[in-house]
Amino acid sequence: MTVKQNTRETHFVFVFLGDEYAVYWSSDLVPTTENNQPYNYDSQEKPIKHHKPIERSDINNIVLDIAEQNLTGDMSNLHLALADHFGTNAEDVLYIAGLISQELDAPKTGKHPITTQELNLYRNILDNRYPDFMMREQCKSYTSTKIIGQLYRSARRAILRWHRASRTHCSLRYLQAAQIEDENQLDDDVYPLHQSKTSKQPNLNEPTLKLDPLLIHSLSRQQQNWARNLFSAYRENLKNIISVFNYQDEIDLFCRCEALDQLSPGKQDLNISAGLELQRLIETTRRRFYYEFDQVKNDRNYRALHDDCSRDSECAQCLEIKLARAAACYYVCYFDASQQSAKARSRILSFPWLFGTLLAQLKERNLQKRQHQQPSSKYIVVGRAMRDMAKRLIENKELKLKLFISSYDTQMGQIYLRSIRAIGEKNVYAFKKDILERDQSTAQMLLSKILFIEIINNWMERQKIFGVELDVTVKKPLIPEMCWHALLIEFISSNNNDDTFEQNKVVFQTNNHPIMYKRYIEYINHEISTPTNDFDSSMYKYSIELIQICFRIARDRKSIQYAYLSEYLILALQAIGIEKELNDLSIDIDN
Ligand SMILES: [Zn+2]
């Protein structure tokens, strides 16, 4: 694929030559700078005419030449290194970029634009110094200040944990195994009978049938004996049909009865008979299933469950019985099948599907139930990590937010902001040593949000990432603490008010009001001792919200500081996701 950049307009012209391609488009990544002059691709000389008939040796020579002399890789590397040194618009860099285009076409034009020796002349300019992101171990590496270098080191900051994730228990294989384990656990809970029976050695060579945990009903155990009787009658009759009409197994029987039209005339009669037998068996079994709801009306010796209930319409109570029976039918049949080899002729799976509508209804209901429960398991990792941190903050007496909690509403609280003023011309902010004005309280907010701020602020301070000057070449670029406070204030107020931006600081202090402190700790202890879905999902929600606000500020203000701040926030979440706790940055950038 050749990409040509259109000069006047800000879009790209793609020339597709049948290659595979993928375009990732994010408006954040599209440069807003003016497009550069494109390479004049058609200015090359025409290929030299071959004035005699082409022979095999000519072809051989061309192929060998292509194989021997491909310098595209070398040229691309050289271009990357030169561009990092001198910028993409430097004359030499542009020249090499053009040569790469020509070299790419060398197999077609037969013309190599540069020799290895000439290339070395350019390489000498580098003096063997390569940007760190090229990872040239044998060369003198330097820290690139360009965006690729910054992204490279950003990736390095995250890589240790990713390594750990792929090596240890968080690997995909482990997750898959854990998932299966969870599901099995569910099976055992709802099928207590299952457990005792499966204790006999399962056949590991055969894929065993796995029972669907969503096809369960709380009353199905009471119906199991009833279902077992119905099943054994069905099974015997079905086996009879299979052997009398000489079918392979139930699959063979069902398939051939389904496809009567396509069979040869000779065998058709037999199949029709079998089909009729099967039809009769299904109807009998269904009649027995619904006996108490419907057919019983015609039986004088038997009293119907309810007068108004029938096979097709029922009250809530009867529906539960029907669903429980269908679940029991599924269980007895599939449990039986799970004990047999998948190829066993006697294995039967069709039985519960005579009541498939009920099973579908049951599964849908259980699925909905499960979806309602989902938030609890979904955010437990974040919730647990935050609770652990909260506990540690209490133990270490590190709770520092200045706050107000009233005696009548112990779920809400207010925190305080303190104004700062700029000193000096360099726009360096500092605290007012003597605070003449009183701290300004925020609006009421949930204590969970306050605790979240406390925890994440404690983590930020522990990472020692605050400083005055941002240096992108160090392994942990420092960001002004003001950025962090401005982000927190946006997070608290959730309004994008430019007037107050970077004018205030959230008040953290060591000596807090004892009554407020007591109420605060009571609240936290309560959250720690009784884990709730609400707490877990709100911690998740706050984390996402904080990062999104940070992204927005970074974008709106084109601020590299906020971009780095969002990176640190992501690393905090990475710690929770991989290590299951909010522990410190582990940076590997030296080697
Ligand atoms: Zn009823």
Boltz pocket constraint, residues with backbone or C-beta under 6 A from the ligand:
constraints:
  - pocket:
      binder: B
      contacts: [[A, 305], [A, 306], [A, 309], [A, 314], [A, 315], [A, 316], [A, 317], [A, 318], [A, 319]]
      max_distance: 6.0
